[in-house]
C-alpha cells in the first residue's frame, strides 16, 4: 500500500513540476537599454568627486609652476616714498620719491632651475593622481556592476528553488489528500519554501542597496549588457612577470610616487645651494627730491647689480637641508614600499585568476553531474525507490553547487577587473603636461 501511495505522490509531483512557468512580459524598448562597461565608466568619470578633487590639485600645481617660472623673468614694481624729519643726522638721502623698479635675475647657480624642476615633477605627480582617481572610479563602477550581475544570478537560482518547492507543495498537498504523503513531509516542503522566500527577500534588499549606490555613482539604473560579462571573462591570462612589469610601469600610483620623489630630490638640491649668491640687475627710475636745503624734484635714474648672500640665519638653512633630506628618504621608502605592495597584489591577482578559471571549469562539471543525479533521483522517487526527504536534499545540493559556481564565476570577473586596474589597463591616464617628466636622481 505504501508503495502505491509513493507512486501516486511521485506522479503528482512530476506533473506539478512539469507545468510551465508563468509567461513573462516582453521588455519594453526603454527597459531593454543596457550599459557596456565603457559607457558606465564614462558616466562614473563625469560624476566622480574624487576626480574633481585631484583635478583641483593638478590646477594648483600648474599655478605653482607658473609662479616659479616668474622668478626668471623681469620683475617690475612701483614705489612711493615720503618722509618727515631731518635725514641729515644720518646722511643725505631722498625725502620724497615715486618711481619704478625693474629687476632681472641673471645668475643664481642653478637655484631657479631646480625650483622649476621640482615644480614640473610635482605637476606630473598630480597628473598621475588624476589618472589614479579615474582608475579607482572605473574599478568601483565595474565592481558595482559585477556585484549587481552576481545578485541577479543568485536571485535566478533562488527563484527557481522557490518555484520548485511551490510546485512540490502543491503536489504534496494533493498527495496528502490521497494518502500518499504525510503532514511532516508537507511541513518540510513549506519550510523549504519559506526559506527560499526569505533568501529571495534578502537578495532583493542587496540588489536595491547596490542599485541605489550605483545610481548615485553613474546616474542611471540601466542594466549591464549581457555580452559585457562574457567579454570580460574571456580576457586572456597574463603571465605573472609580464603583469608585474606592466604594473610597475603603468600603475598611476607608482607614477605619482616616482614624480613626487623627483620633486623632493630637486628641493633637496636647491636647499644645499641656499648659501650661494643670487645676482640681479636692478634699474630704478624715480621722480625725487634730495634732502638738502633748496632741493627740487627731478628725474633720477640708477642702474646697478644686487648680490644677495645669506650670512647668518641662526641655523635655518641647515634645518632646511635636514628637512629636505628627510623628505627624500621618506618618499624613497614610500616608493619602494608601494612597488613591493603593488607587485605582490598583481602576482596574487594573476595567480588567483588562473586558479579561479580552473575552479570554475570544475564547478561547472559538478553542476552538470549534480543535475543528472537529481534527474535520476526524481525518477527513482516516482518509482518509490527514494523518499521525499532524500529528494529535497538532492534538490538543495543541486542549488548549493550552482551557487558555488556563480560565486566562482563572479570572483573571477572581479579579479580580472582588479588586475586590469593594477596594470593601468582599466582606464588610460589623461594627457600629462608637455613639460619634461623626471625620474628620481635624473
C-alpha positions in Angstrom: 0.0 0.0 0.0 2.9 2.4 0.9 4.5 1.7 -2.5 1.2 2.6 -4.2 0.9 5.8 -2.2 4.5 6.7 -3.1 3.8 6.0 -6.8 0.7 8.3 -6.7 2.7 11.1 -4.9 5.6 10.8 -7.4 3.3 11.0 -10.4 1.6 14.1 -8.9 4.9 15.8 -8.1 6.3 15.2 -11.6 3.1 16.5 -13.2 3.3 19.6 -10.9 7.0 20.2 -11.7 6.4 19.7 -15.4 4.0 22.6 -15.6 5.5 25.5 -17.5 6.4 28.6 -15.6 4.2 31.7 -16.0 4.9 33.7 -19.1 6.9 36.9 -18.6 6.1 40.2 -20.3 8.5 41.2 -23.1 10.8 44.1 -22.1 9.9 47.5 -23.5 12.4 49.4 -25.5 13.4 51.6 -22.5 13.9 48.5 -20.3 16.0 46.8 -22.9 18.5 49.6 -22.9 21.7 48.4 -21.4 25.2 49.6 -20.4 28.6 48.4 -21.5 31.5 48.7 -19.1 32.9 51.6 -21.2 29.7 53.6 -21.2 29.2 53.0 -17.4 32.8 54.1 -16.7 32.3 57.2 -18.8 29.2 58.1 -16.7 31.1 57.5 -13.5 34.1 59.6 -14.5 31.9 62.5 -15.3 30.3 62.4 -11.8 33.2 61.4 -9.6 34.1 64.0 -6.9 37.5 62.3 -6.3 38.4 63.1 -9.9 37.3 66.7 -9.3 39.5 67.0 -6.2 42.5 65.5 -8.0 42.0 67.9 -10.9 41.9 70.8 -8.5 45.2 69.7 -7.0 46.6 69.5 -10.5 45.4 73.0 -11.3 47.1 74.2 -8.1 50.4 72.5 -9.2 50.1 74.3 -12.6 49.8 77.6 -10.8 52.8 76.8 -8.6 54.8 76.1 -11.7 53.8 79.4 -13.3 54.8 81.2 -10.1 58.3 79.5 -10.1 58.8 80.4 -13.7 58.1 84.1 -13.0 61.3 84.3 -11.0 63.5 84.1 -14.1 61.5 86.9 -15.9 61.8 90.6 -15.4 60.1 92.0 -12.3 58.6 95.5 -12.5 57.2 97.3 -9.5 56.3 100.8 -8.5 57.1 102.6 -5.2 56.1 105.8 -3.4 58.2 107.1 -0.5 57.6 110.1 1.7 59.4 111.0 4.9 59.4 113.7 7.6 62.3 114.8 9.7 65.9 115.7 9.3 67.7 112.9 7.4 71.0 114.9 7.6 71.5 113.4 11.0 72.4 110.1 9.4 73.4 111.1 6.0 71.9 112.7 2.9 69.1 110.7 1.2 65.8 111.0 -0.6 62.9 112.5 1.4 60.2 112.1 -1.2 60.2 109.9 -4.3 58.0 108.0 -6.7 59.1 105.7 -9.5 59.6 102.3 -11.0 61.9 99.4 -10.1 62.9 96.9 -12.7 64.9 93.8 -11.8 66.1 90.8 -13.7 67.8 87.8 -12.2 70.9 86.9 -14.2 72.6 84.2 -12.2 71.7 82.0 -9.2 73.9 78.9 -9.5 71.0 76.8 -10.8 68.6 77.5 -7.9 65.8 78.7 -10.2 66.3 75.6 -12.5 66.0 73.3 -9.5 62.8 75.1 -8.4 61.3 74.7 -11.9 62.3 71.0 -12.0 60.7 70.4 -8.6 57.5 72.2 -9.7 57.3 70.2 -13.0 57.8 66.9 -11.2 55.1 67.9 -8.7 52.8 68.8 -11.6 53.4 65.4 -13.2 52.7 63.7 -9.9 49.3 65.5 -9.7 48.6 64.3 -13.2 49.2 60.7 -12.1 46.9 61.4 -9.1 44.2 62.3 -11.6 44.8 59.1 -13.5 44.7 57.1 -10.3 41.3 58.8 -9.3 40.0 57.9 -12.8 41.2 54.3 -12.4 39.6 53.9 -9.0 36.3 55.3 -10.1 36.3 53.0 -13.1 37.2 50.0 -10.9 34.5 50.9 -8.4 31.9 51.1 -11.2 32.9 47.8 -12.7 32.8 46.0 -9.3 29.4 47.5 -8.6 28.1 46.3 -12.0 29.6 42.9 -11.4 28.0 42.8 -7.9 24.6 43.6 -9.4 25.0 40.9 -12.0 26.0 38.4 -9.3 23.0 39.2 -7.3 20.8 38.8 -10.3 22.3 35.4 -11.0 21.8 34.3 -7.4 18.3 35.5 -7.4 17.6 33.5 -10.5 18.8 30.3 -8.8 16.8 31.2 -5.6 13.7 31.9 -7.7 14.0 28.5 -9.3 14.3 26.9 -5.9 11.3 28.8 -4.7 9.2 27.9 -7.7 10.3 24.3 -7.4 9.2 24.0 -3.8 6.0 25.9 -4.6 5.1 23.2 -7.2 6.2 20.5 -4.8 4.0 21.9 -2.0 1.0 21.7 -4.4 1.9 18.2 -5.4 2.5 17.0 -1.8 -0.8 18.6 -0.7 -2.6 16.7 -3.4 -0.7 13.5 -2.5 -1.6 14.1 1.2 -5.3 14.3 0.3 -4.9 10.9 -1.5 -3.0 9.4 1.4 0.3 9.3 -0.5 2.2 11.8 1.7 2.4 12.8 5.4 1.9 16.1 7.2 5.5 16.1 8.2 6.6 15.9 4.5 4.2 18.8 3.7 5.6 20.8 6.6 9.2 20.2 5.4 8.3 21.4 1.9 6.6 24.5 3.3 9.7 25.2 5.5 12.0 24.9 2.4 9.6 27.2 0.5 9.7 29.8 3.3 13.5 29.6 3.5 13.7 30.2 -0.3 11.4 33.2 0.0 13.5 34.7 2.8 16.7 34.3 0.8 14.9 36.0 -2.1 13.9 38.9 0.1 17.5 39.3 1.4 18.9 39.3 -2.1 16.3 41.8 -3.2 17.4 44.1 -0.4 21.1 43.7 -1.5 20.0 44.4 -5.1 18.1 47.6 -4.1 21.0 48.8 -1.9 23.5 48.3 -4.7 21.1 49.8 -7.3 20.8 53.0 -5.2 24.6 53.3 -4.8 25.2 52.6 -8.5 22.5 55.1 -9.4 24.3 57.8 -7.4 27.6 56.8 -9.0 26.6 56.7 -12.7 23.2 58.4 -12.6 21.2 55.6 -14.2 19.6 52.2 -13.4 20.1 50.7 -16.8 21.2 47.1 -16.6 24.6 45.8 -17.8 24.6 44.4 -21.3 24.8 40.6 -21.2 27.8 40.5 -23.5 29.9 42.7 -21.2 30.4 39.9 -18.7 31.3 37.4 -21.3 33.8 39.8 -22.9 35.4 40.5 -19.6 35.5 36.8 -18.7 37.2 36.0 -22.0 40.1 38.3 -21.2 43.3 36.2 -21.8 45.6 35.4 -19.0 48.7 37.4 -18.5 52.0 36.0 -17.3 53.0 36.9 -13.8 56.3 38.5 -14.8 54.6 40.5 -17.6 51.8 41.6 -15.3 54.2 42.8 -12.6 56.3 44.7 -15.2 53.2 46.3 -16.6 52.1 47.4 -13.1 55.5 48.8 -12.2 55.5 50.8 -15.4 51.8 51.9 -15.9 50.3 52.0 -12.4 49.4 55.6 -11.8 50.1 55.3 -8.0 53.7 54.4 -8.8 53.9 57.2 -11.3 52.7 59.7 -8.8 55.2 58.4 -6.1 58.1 58.5 -8.6 57.5 62.0 -9.6 56.9 63.2 -6.1 60.3 61.7 -5.2 61.9 63.6 -8.1 60.3 66.8 -6.8 61.7 66.2 -3.3 65.2 65.5 -4.7 65.2 68.7 -6.6 64.1 70.6 -3.5 66.9 68.9 -1.5 69.5 70.0 -4.1 68.1 73.5 -4.0 68.4 73.6 -0.2 72.1 72.7 -0.5 72.6 75.8 -2.6 70.9 78.3 -0.3 74.2 79.9 0.7 75.2 80.7 -2.8 74.6 84.2 -4.1 71.7 85.4 -6.2 72.7 88.1 -8.7 70.2 90.5 -10.2 70.5 93.6 -12.4 68.3 96.4 -11.0 67.2 99.6 -12.6 65.4 102.4 -10.8 63.7 105.4 -12.4 62.2 107.9 -9.9 60.9 111.4 -9.5 62.6 112.5 -6.3 63.8 115.4 -4.2 67.1 115.5 -2.3 67.0 116.1 1.5 69.1 119.3 1.1 68.2 122.9 1.5 66.6 124.2 -1.6 66.3 120.7 -3.1 64.0 120.3 -6.0 62.1 117.4 -7.5 63.8 115.8 -10.5 64.0 112.6 -12.6 66.6 110.2 -11.2 67.8 107.0 -12.9 70.1 104.4 -11.4 71.3 101.0 -12.7 73.2 98.5 -10.6 73.8 94.9 -9.6 72.3 93.4 -6.4 74.1 90.4 -5.0 72.3 88.6 -2.2 74.2 86.2 0.0 72.8 84.9 3.3 75.4 85.0 6.0 73.9 84.2 9.4 70.4 82.6 9.6 70.7 81.1 13.1 70.5 77.5 11.7 67.6 78.0 9.4 69.5 76.9 6.3 70.8 73.8 8.0 67.3 73.0 9.1 66.0 73.4 5.6 68.7 70.9 4.3 67.9 68.4 7.0 64.2 68.6 6.4 64.7 68.2 2.6 66.9 65.2 3.1 64.4 63.6 5.4 61.6 64.2 2.8 63.7 62.5 0.2 64.3 59.5 2.4 60.6 59.3 3.3 59.5 59.5 -0.4 62.1 56.9 -1.4 60.9 54.5 1.2 57.3 55.1 0.3 58.0 54.4 -3.3 59.9 51.2 -2.5 57.1 50.0 -0.3 54.5 50.9 -2.9 56.3 49.0 -5.6 56.6 45.9 -3.4 53.0 46.1 -2.4 51.6 46.5 -5.9 53.9 43.8 -7.2 52.5 41.4 -4.6 48.9 42.4 -5.4 49.5 41.8 -9.1 51.1 38.4 -8.5 48.3 37.3 -6.2 45.6 38.5 -8.7 47.3 36.8 -11.6 47.7 33.5 -9.8 44.1 33.7 -8.4 42.7 34.3 -11.9 44.4 31.1 -13.1 43.1 29.2 -10.1 39.6 30.6 -10.5 39.4 29.6 -14.1 40.3 26.0 -13.2 37.8 26.0 -10.3 35.1 27.4 -12.5 35.6 24.6 -15.1 35.4 22.0 -12.3 32.4 23.5 -10.6 30.5 23.7 -13.9 31.2 20.0 -14.3 29.9 19.4 -10.8 26.7 21.3 -11.6 26.2 19.2 -14.7 26.7 15.9 -12.8 24.6 17.0 -9.9 21.8 18.0 -12.3 22.0 14.5 -13.9 21.9 13.0 -10.4 18.8 15.0 -9.4 17.0 14.0 -12.6 17.7 10.3 -11.8 16.6 10.9 -8.2 13.3 12.3 -9.4 12.7 9.2 -11.5 13.6 6.9 -8.5 11.3 8.9 -6.3 8.5 8.4 -8.8 9.1 4.7 -8.7 9.0 4.7 -4.9 12.8 3.9 -4.6 13.6 7.2 -2.8 11.9 9.2 -0.1 10.8 12.7 -0.3 13.4 14.0 2.3 16.1 12.4 0.1 14.7 14.2 -3.0 14.6 17.5 -1.1 18.2 17.1 0.0 19.2 16.3 -3.6 17.5 19.5 -4.8 19.2 21.6 -2.2 22.6 20.1 -3.0 22.0 21.0 -6.7 21.3 24.6 -5.7 24.3 24.7 -3.5 26.7 23.7 -6.3 25.0 26.1 -8.6 25.5 28.9 -6.1 29.2 27.9 -5.7 29.6 28.1 -9.5 28.0 31.5 -9.6 30.3 32.8 -6.8 33.4 31.4 -8.5 32.4 33.0 -11.8 32.0 36.4 -10.4 35.0 36.2 -8.2 37.0 35.5 -11.4 35.4 38.6 -13.0 36.4 40.8 -10.0 40.0 39.6 -10.1 40.2 40.3 -13.8 38.9 43.9 -13.2 41.3 44.3 -10.3 44.3 43.1 -12.4 43.4 45.5 -15.2 43.3 48.4 -12.7 46.6 47.4 -11.2 48.3 47.2 -14.6 46.9 50.5 -15.8 44.7 48.9 -18.5 41.3 49.7 -16.9 41.3 53.4 -17.5 44.0 55.2 -19.6 45.6 58.2 -17.9 44.7 61.7 -19.2 47.3 63.6 -21.2 50.1 64.8 -18.9 51.7 68.3 -19.2 54.1 68.9 -22.1 56.9 69.6 -19.6 59.6 67.0 -19.2 58.9 64.3 -16.6 61.8 63.5 -14.4 62.6 60.3 -12.5 64.4 60.1 -9.2 68.1 61.3 -9.4 67.5 62.1 -13.1 
